Amino acid sequence: MTRGQMPIIDAVDKRVLEALRDHPRATTSELAEIAGVSRPTFRTRLDRLWDSGVIIGHEPQLDLGLIGFTVQAWVELEADQTKLPEIAKALDELPSVIEAFTTTGTADIRCRVAAHSTAHLQEVIRAITDCEGVSRTVSSVILSPLVNHRKVQTLDLLL
């Protein structure tokens, strides 16, 4: 399946994904029961979702504040479009860059960054500005979340 192509997700797939979302530490047998399918059916569906690229990660979500990253910010970058691969590599090498996206509008790239303090945030922004191809940055400190990260909840839009 190519990116942008709609995957075929039916009601059973949705129940499998919801079971994983709502009970991430449950066993496969428990998840199958929650989803209302047999264990082999659950496993087959789960494998297909992994193989098709619908499920892409398996990492824990961290509360950044509890591990010392008490300052988060959005950093918008004006960038030389011909340098995007180099900029992406440089951003990937900065541990404080949580995620980065190319965007439309006034910024070419938007990054979410995490820092220990405002002084550390300034260092991170300086490191981003030093990336070859980045001409300017504009940052906005994140005060508090209103809607938490929720990719799996978008399933409600499908069925």
C-alpha positions in Angstrom: 0.0 0.0 0.0 1.3 3.4 -0.9 1.1 6.5 1.3 -2.0 8.4 0.7 -4.0 5.3 -0.3 -6.9 4.5 2.0 -6.4 1.2 3.8 -9.3 -1.1 4.1 -10.2 -1.2 7.7 -13.4 -2.9 8.7 -15.3 -3.1 11.9 -13.2 -6.0 13.2 -9.9 -4.1 12.5 -11.4 -1.1 14.4 -12.2 -3.3 17.4 -8.7 -4.8 17.3 -7.1 -1.3 17.3 -9.5 0.0 20.0 -8.6 -3.0 22.2 -4.9 -2.2 21.7 -5.5 1.5 22.5 -7.6 0.9 25.6 -5.7 -2.1 27.0 -2.0 -1.7 25.8 -0.7 -4.1 28.4 -3.2 -6.9 27.9 -2.2 -10.3 26.5 -3.1 -11.3 23.0 -5.8 -13.7 24.4 -7.3 -10.9 26.5 -7.2 -8.5 23.6 -9.0 -11.0 21.4 -11.7 -11.4 24.0 -12.1 -7.6 24.3 -12.3 -7.3 20.5 -14.8 -10.1 20.4 -12.8 -12.4 18.1 -10.8 -15.6 18.4 -7.1 -15.4 19.3 -6.1 -16.6 15.8 -8.3 -14.0 14.1 -7.0 -11.3 16.4 -3.4 -12.3 15.6 -4.1 -12.4 11.8 -5.7 -9.0 11.9 -2.9 -7.5 14.0 -0.2 -8.9 11.7 -2.0 -7.5 8.6 -2.3 -4.1 10.3 1.5 -4.2 11.0 2.4 -5.5 7.6 0.2 -2.9 5.8 1.8 0.0 7.7 -1.4 1.0 9.5 0.4 0.4 12.8 3.8 2.0 12.7 5.1 2.3 16.2 5.5 0.4 19.4 7.1 2.9 21.7 5.9 4.0 25.1 4.5 7.5 25.5 6.4 9.6 28.0 5.4 12.4 30.2 8.2 14.7 29.3 7.7 17.0 32.3 8.1 14.1 34.7 11.5 13.3 33.2 12.8 16.9 33.4 11.7 18.4 30.0 9.4 21.0 31.6 9.5 23.4 28.6 8.1 22.6 25.2 7.8 24.8 22.2 6.8 24.9 18.6 9.6 26.2 16.4 8.8 27.4 12.9 11.7 27.4 10.4 12.2 29.3 7.2 14.3 27.0 5.1 16.0 26.6 1.7 13.7 23.9 0.1 16.7 22.4 -1.7 18.3 21.6 1.6 15.3 19.7 3.2 17.1 16.3 3.3 20.1 17.9 5.1 17.9 19.8 7.4 15.8 16.7 8.2 19.0 14.8 9.0 20.3 17.6 11.3 17.0 17.9 13.1 16.9 14.1 13.6 20.3 14.3 15.3 19.0 16.8 17.8 17.5 14.8 20.7 15.4 17.8 21.9 13.5 17.8 18.6 10.5 15.6 19.3 8.9 15.8 15.8 9.2 17.9 12.7 7.0 18.5 9.7 7.2 20.3 6.4 4.2 22.7 6.3 2.3 25.2 4.2 1.9 28.8 5.3 4.5 31.1 6.7 6.8 28.4 7.9 8.5 25.8 5.8 9.1 23.4 8.7 7.5 23.2 12.1 9.2 21.4 15.0 8.0 20.4 18.5 10.9 20.6 20.9 11.5 19.8 24.5 13.9 21.4 26.9 14.9 21.4 30.6 14.6 25.2 30.9 14.2 28.3 28.9 18.0 28.6 28.8 18.1 25.1 27.3 15.3 26.0 24.9 17.4 28.9 23.7 20.3 26.5 23.1 18.1 24.1 21.1 16.8 27.0 19.0 20.3 28.1 18.4 21.3 24.6 17.3 18.3 24.5 14.9 19.2 27.9 13.5 22.8 26.7 12.9 21.5 23.9 10.6 22.6 24.6 7.1 19.6 25.8 5.0 17.7 27.3 8.0 17.5 31.0 7.6 15.2 32.0 10.4 13.1 30.6 13.3 10.1 31.7 15.2 9.2 30.0 18.4 6.1 29.7 20.6 6.3 28.1 24.1 3.6 25.5 24.8 1.7 26.4 28.0 -0.5 23.4 28.4 -2.1 20.7 26.3 -5.8 21.0 25.3 -6.1 17.7 23.3 -3.5 15.0 23.8 -1.9 13.0 21.0 -4.6 10.7 19.7 -4.0 8.9 16.4 -6.0 5.8 17.3 -9.1 8.0 18.2 -9.3 9.0 14.5 -10.7 5.5 13.9 -14.1 7.0 14.9 -14.0 8.9 11.6 -13.7 5.7 9.5 -16.7 3.6 10.5 
